[in-house]
Amino acid sequence: QTITKMKRSKAFVPEEFKEKRKKHKKQKDKHVKMIKEKKSRKKYKEEKHIANMLEKQKVEYAKKNFCSKEFIEKVTGRDLQLIKKILAKLISKNEEETMTGLPELVASMDS
């Protein structure tokens, strides 16, 4: 075989090209990984946001219909004494404080 034929065939790949290929592949893998991480982070944030919105809606329902005990139990899934305490605090506090302080309130009741 002549050198030109060897160069054309796939068997003959100079070392510098091999290095370039390796570098390029590494770069590409890194990029793909970054994109995946970004997507998963975004998905997690969206899920968290939806969960928070649902929790807020549940509490608003409970506040509107706090006369019916069964409804509150169904909505919040917690025991009745806890719900009574939460509602007492919700009613005593003002609206803006309630929405921001709710998770801490529930956590303090649970412990």
C-alpha positions as CSV (number, residue, x, y, z in Angstrom):
1,Q,0.0,0.0,0.0
2,T,1.1,3.5,-0.7
3,I,1.0,6.2,2.0
4,T,-1.9,8.0,0.3
5,K,-4.0,4.9,0.3
6,M,-3.2,4.4,4.0
7,K,-4.2,7.9,4.8
8,R,-7.5,7.4,3.0
9,S,-8.3,4.2,4.8
10,K,-9.8,4.4,8.3
11,A,-7.0,2.3,9.8
12,F,-4.6,5.2,9.5
13,V,-5.4,8.0,12.0
14,P,-2.6,10.3,13.1
15,E,-2.2,10.7,16.9
16,E,-3.0,14.4,16.9
17,F,-6.5,13.6,15.4
18,K,-7.1,11.0,18.0
19,E,-6.3,13.5,20.7
20,K,-8.6,16.1,19.2
21,R,-11.4,13.5,18.9
22,K,-11.0,12.6,22.6
23,K,-11.1,16.2,23.7
24,H,-14.1,16.9,21.6
25,K,-16.0,13.9,22.9
26,K,-15.2,14.9,26.5
27,Q,-16.4,18.4,25.8
28,K,-19.6,17.1,24.2
29,D,-20.3,14.7,27.1
30,K,-19.8,17.5,29.6
31,H,-22.3,19.7,27.7
32,V,-24.9,16.9,27.5
33,K,-24.5,16.3,31.2
34,M,-25.0,20.1,32.0
35,I,-28.2,20.2,29.9
36,K,-29.6,17.1,31.7
37,E,-28.9,18.7,35.1
38,K,-30.5,21.9,34.0
39,K,-33.7,20.1,32.9
40,S,-33.9,18.0,36.1
41,R,-33.4,21.1,38.2
42,K,-36.1,23.0,36.3
43,K,-38.5,20.0,36.6
44,Y,-37.9,19.8,40.4
45,K,-38.6,23.5,40.8
46,E,-41.8,23.2,38.9
47,E,-43.0,20.2,41.0
48,K,-42.1,22.0,44.2
49,H,-44.1,25.1,43.0
50,I,-47.1,23.0,42.1
51,A,-47.0,21.3,45.5
52,N,-46.9,24.7,47.3
53,M,-49.8,26.0,45.2
54,L,-51.9,22.9,46.1
55,E,-51.1,23.3,49.8
56,K,-52.2,27.0,49.7
57,Q,-55.4,26.0,47.9
58,K,-56.1,23.3,50.6
59,V,-55.7,25.9,53.4
60,E,-57.9,28.4,51.6
61,Y,-60.6,25.7,51.3
62,A,-60.3,24.8,55.0
63,K,-60.5,28.5,56.0
64,K,-63.7,29.0,53.8
65,N,-65.4,25.9,55.1
66,F,-64.0,25.6,58.6
67,C,-67.5,24.9,59.9
68,S,-67.6,21.4,58.5
69,K,-65.1,19.2,60.4
70,E,-65.2,16.3,57.9
71,F,-64.3,18.6,55.0
72,I,-61.3,19.9,56.8
73,E,-60.1,16.4,57.7
74,K,-60.5,15.4,54.1
75,V,-58.7,18.4,52.8
76,T,-55.7,18.5,55.1
77,G,-55.4,14.8,56.0
78,R,-54.4,15.7,59.6
79,D,-56.1,15.0,62.9
80,L,-58.9,17.3,64.1
81,Q,-57.2,18.8,67.2
82,L,-54.3,19.9,65.0
83,I,-56.7,21.4,62.4
84,K,-58.6,23.3,65.2
85,K,-55.3,24.8,66.4
86,I,-54.2,25.7,62.9
87,L,-57.5,27.3,62.1
88,A,-57.5,29.2,65.4
89,K,-54.1,30.6,64.6
90,L,-55.1,31.3,60.9
91,I,-58.2,33.2,62.0
92,S,-56.3,35.2,64.7
93,K,-53.5,36.2,62.3
94,N,-53.9,38.4,59.2
95,E,-54.1,37.0,55.7
96,E,-50.6,37.9,54.4
97,E,-48.9,36.4,57.4
98,T,-50.9,33.2,57.1
99,M,-49.8,32.3,53.5
100,T,-46.1,32.9,54.2
101,G,-46.0,31.3,57.7
102,L,-48.1,28.3,57.0
103,P,-45.4,25.6,56.5
104,E,-43.6,26.7,59.8
105,L,-47.0,26.7,61.6
106,V,-47.9,23.2,60.4
107,A,-44.3,21.9,61.3
108,S,-44.6,23.4,64.8
109,M,-47.9,21.7,65.3
110,D,-46.6,18.3,64.1
111,S,-43.7,18.3,66.6
